[in-house]
């Protein structure tokens, strides 16, 4: 069963075609990586999935539902973690977890999640006093409070040190084993290699590659995923540009 289906997605902003004919399928219990440079169309694709942006073409379904028509029902089943989350200045970690839990019918235990992510000792701290890494972990906790079936994670370990990143990977792997479906964006290729069952690399709103990490490497002239990714996205500019024909 495809928990996430995107078929021929098109989204325009005036003349700019931000997403052009993107198709991807994510099955239950999969971790899927949506990759690409800034401006490649990742955020727009995520917003169309959440129903916050209306596609100009193609179809999008999440858990068999249309995100535009059934946003309220989907709200109960989908967890979201965004980079730029804005919260009141003085709200504490504990209060934020409580407020979030109050929005859902069967929320997970916020304290248990805070313990799992190693930030239970910050429960009385204002969110603004958290370090970057602690904030990042809190955002993932908030995404998991709804007890979602699908969770969307945007740049989930930016600002975390190596050990904290691996801790987060371990928790996500455990959640995946329990059947949680995860769609994530990431700029860290080691993270993508460690977590993702499937990937879609976007470039200027189009699909540059779709498949597995191993297939992405095999179809490129390179032996590491990092180099293959750069080749697909051609992010290298200036003197260091890899020549395709070298």
C-alpha positions as CSV (number, residue, x, y, z in Angstrom):
1,X,0.0,0.0,0.0
2,X,1.4,3.4,-1.0
3,X,1.1,5.7,2.0
4,X,2.3,8.6,-0.2
5,X,1.5,8.9,-3.9
6,X,2.6,11.8,-6.0
7,X,1.9,11.5,-9.7
8,X,2.9,14.0,-12.3
9,X,2.9,16.8,-9.8
10,X,3.2,20.3,-11.2
11,X,3.3,23.6,-9.2
12,X,3.9,27.0,-10.7
13,X,4.5,30.4,-9.3
14,X,3.7,32.7,-12.2
15,X,6.1,31.9,-14.9
16,X,8.3,29.7,-12.6
17,X,7.6,26.0,-12.7
18,X,8.7,25.1,-9.2
19,X,7.8,21.4,-9.6
20,X,7.6,19.8,-13.0
21,X,6.0,16.4,-13.5
22,X,7.3,14.8,-10.3
23,X,6.2,11.3,-9.4
24,X,7.1,9.2,-6.3
25,X,5.6,6.5,-4.2
26,X,6.3,5.7,-0.6
27,X,5.1,2.5,0.9
28,X,4.2,1.9,4.6
29,X,7.2,1.6,6.8
30,X,9.6,3.1,4.3
31,X,12.0,6.0,4.9
32,X,12.1,8.0,1.7
33,X,14.5,10.9,1.0
34,X,13.5,13.9,-1.1
35,X,16.8,15.5,-2.1
36,X,18.1,18.4,-4.1
37,X,19.7,21.8,-3.8
38,X,17.9,24.8,-2.3
39,X,15.2,25.8,-4.7
40,X,15.0,22.4,-6.4
41,X,11.3,22.0,-5.4
42,X,11.5,19.9,-2.2
43,X,9.6,22.3,0.0
44,X,7.0,22.9,-2.6
45,X,6.4,19.2,-3.0
46,X,6.1,18.8,0.8
47,X,3.6,21.7,0.9
48,X,1.5,20.1,-1.8
49,X,1.5,16.8,0.2
50,X,0.3,18.7,3.3
51,X,-2.4,20.5,1.5
52,X,-0.9,23.9,2.3
53,X,-0.2,24.5,-1.4
54,X,-2.6,23.5,-4.2
55,X,-1.0,21.6,-7.1
56,X,-1.5,23.0,-10.6
57,X,-1.3,19.6,-12.2
58,X,-1.1,15.9,-11.3
59,X,-2.4,14.1,-8.2
60,X,-1.2,13.8,-4.6
61,X,-2.6,11.4,-2.0
62,X,-1.5,10.8,1.6
63,X,-2.8,7.7,3.3
64,X,-5.3,7.4,0.4
65,X,-6.7,10.9,1.1
66,X,-6.6,14.1,-0.9
67,X,-4.6,16.6,1.2
68,X,-6.6,19.5,-0.1
69,X,-10.1,18.0,0.5
70,X,-9.3,16.1,3.7
71,X,-6.8,18.2,5.6
72,X,-8.6,17.9,8.8
73,X,-8.7,14.1,8.8
74,X,-5.0,14.0,7.7
75,X,-4.0,16.3,10.5
76,X,-4.6,13.5,13.0
77,X,-2.5,11.0,11.1
78,X,0.5,13.1,9.9
79,X,3.3,14.5,11.9
80,X,5.4,17.4,10.6
81,X,8.6,18.9,11.6
82,X,9.7,22.1,10.0
83,X,12.9,24.0,10.0
84,X,11.5,27.5,10.7
85,X,9.1,26.7,13.6
86,X,7.9,29.9,15.3
87,X,6.8,29.7,18.9
88,X,6.0,32.2,21.6
89,X,9.2,33.4,23.2
90,X,8.6,32.3,26.7
91,X,6.8,29.0,26.2
92,X,8.6,26.1,27.9
93,X,9.4,22.8,26.4
94,X,6.8,21.1,28.6
95,X,4.1,23.6,27.8
96,X,4.7,23.3,24.1
97,X,4.4,19.5,24.3
98,X,1.1,19.9,26.2
99,X,-0.3,22.4,23.8
100,X,0.6,20.2,20.9
101,X,-0.9,17.1,22.5
102,X,-4.2,18.9,23.2
103,X,-4.7,19.2,19.5
104,X,-4.9,15.5,19.0
105,X,-7.4,12.7,20.0
106,X,-4.8,10.1,20.9
107,X,-1.5,11.8,21.4
108,X,1.7,10.0,22.4
109,X,3.2,10.7,25.8
110,X,5.3,13.9,25.4
111,X,7.5,13.2,28.4
112,X,8.4,9.7,27.2
113,X,9.4,11.2,23.8
114,X,11.5,13.9,25.5
115,X,13.2,11.1,27.4
116,X,13.8,9.1,24.3
117,X,15.4,12.1,22.6
118,X,17.5,13.0,25.6
119,X,15.9,16.4,26.4
120,X,13.5,15.5,29.4
121,X,15.8,17.6,31.7
122,X,14.8,20.7,29.6
123,X,11.1,20.4,30.3
124,X,10.9,23.6,32.3
125,X,13.3,25.6,30.0
126,X,11.9,28.2,27.6
127,X,12.2,27.0,24.0
128,X,14.3,30.0,23.2
129,X,17.0,28.9,25.6
130,X,17.6,25.6,24.0
131,X,20.7,25.0,21.9
132,X,20.3,24.4,18.2
133,X,20.6,20.6,18.7
134,X,18.0,20.5,21.5
135,X,15.6,22.6,19.5
136,X,16.0,20.2,16.6
137,X,15.2,17.2,18.8
138,X,12.2,19.0,20.2
139,X,10.8,19.7,16.7
140,X,11.0,15.9,16.0
141,X,9.3,15.2,19.4
142,X,6.5,17.6,18.4
143,X,6.1,15.8,15.0
144,X,5.7,12.5,16.9
145,X,3.2,13.7,19.5
146,X,0.2,13.0,17.2
147,X,1.1,9.3,17.1
148,X,1.2,9.7,13.3
149,X,1.2,7.1,10.6
150,X,3.3,9.3,8.4
151,X,5.8,11.8,9.5
152,X,7.5,14.5,7.3
153,X,10.9,15.7,8.5
154,X,12.6,18.7,7.0
155,X,16.4,18.8,7.4
156,X,16.0,16.8,10.5
157,X,19.5,16.8,11.9
158,X,20.8,20.3,10.9
159,X,22.7,21.7,13.9
160,X,23.2,18.4,15.6
161,X,26.7,17.0,16.4
162,X,27.7,13.6,15.1
163,X,26.6,11.7,18.2
164,X,23.3,13.4,18.4
165,X,22.7,12.8,14.7
166,X,23.3,9.1,15.2
167,X,21.0,9.0,18.2
168,X,18.2,10.5,16.1
169,X,18.9,8.0,13.3
170,X,18.6,5.1,15.8
171,X,15.2,6.4,17.1
172,X,13.9,6.8,13.5
173,X,15.1,3.3,12.6
174,X,13.1,2.0,15.6
175,X,10.0,3.9,14.6
176,X,10.3,2.7,11.1
177,X,10.5,-0.9,12.4
178,X,7.1,-0.3,14.1
179,X,5.6,0.7,10.7
180,X,6.0,4.5,10.7
181,X,6.4,5.9,7.2
182,X,8.9,8.7,7.0
183,X,9.5,11.2,4.3
184,X,12.6,13.4,4.9
185,X,14.7,16.1,3.3
186,X,18.4,16.2,4.1
187,X,21.6,17.8,2.9
188,X,23.6,15.0,4.7
189,X,24.4,12.2,2.3
190,X,25.6,9.9,5.1
191,X,22.2,10.3,6.8
192,X,20.4,9.5,3.5
193,X,22.6,6.4,3.1
194,X,22.0,5.3,6.7
195,X,18.2,5.8,6.7
196,X,16.6,5.9,3.3
197,X,15.0,2.9,1.4
198,X,14.3,5.1,-1.6
199,X,15.2,8.5,-2.8
200,X,14.1,11.1,-5.3
201,X,16.7,13.7,-6.4
202,X,15.2,16.9,-7.7
203,X,16.9,19.4,-9.9
204,X,15.2,22.7,-11.0
205,X,11.8,21.1,-10.1
206,X,12.3,18.0,-12.2
207,X,13.3,14.4,-11.2
208,X,17.0,13.9,-11.8
209,X,17.1,10.5,-10.2
210,X,14.5,8.1,-8.6
211,X,15.4,4.8,-7.0
212,X,17.7,3.6,-4.2
213,X,21.0,5.0,-3.1
214,X,22.8,1.9,-4.5
215,X,21.1,2.5,-7.9
216,X,22.0,6.2,-7.8
217,X,25.7,5.3,-7.4
218,X,25.6,2.6,-10.0
219,X,24.0,4.9,-12.6
220,X,26.6,7.6,-12.0
221,X,30.3,7.7,-12.9
222,X,31.2,7.8,-9.2
223,X,31.7,5.4,-6.4
224,X,30.4,7.4,-3.4
225,X,26.9,8.6,-2.9
226,X,28.2,12.1,-2.1
227,X,29.9,12.5,-5.4
228,X,27.0,10.8,-7.3
229,X,24.6,13.2,-5.7
230,X,26.7,16.2,-6.7
231,X,26.8,14.8,-10.2
232,X,23.0,14.5,-10.4
233,X,22.4,18.0,-9.0
234,X,25.5,19.6,-10.5
235,X,25.8,21.7,-7.3
236,X,29.5,22.1,-7.9
237,X,30.1,25.6,-9.4
238,X,33.3,27.4,-10.3
239,X,36.7,25.8,-10.5
240,X,35.8,22.6,-8.8
241,X,33.1,21.6,-11.3
242,X,33.3,17.9,-12.1
243,X,33.4,17.5,-15.8
244,X,30.9,14.9,-16.9
245,X,33.3,13.8,-19.6
246,X,36.5,13.7,-17.6
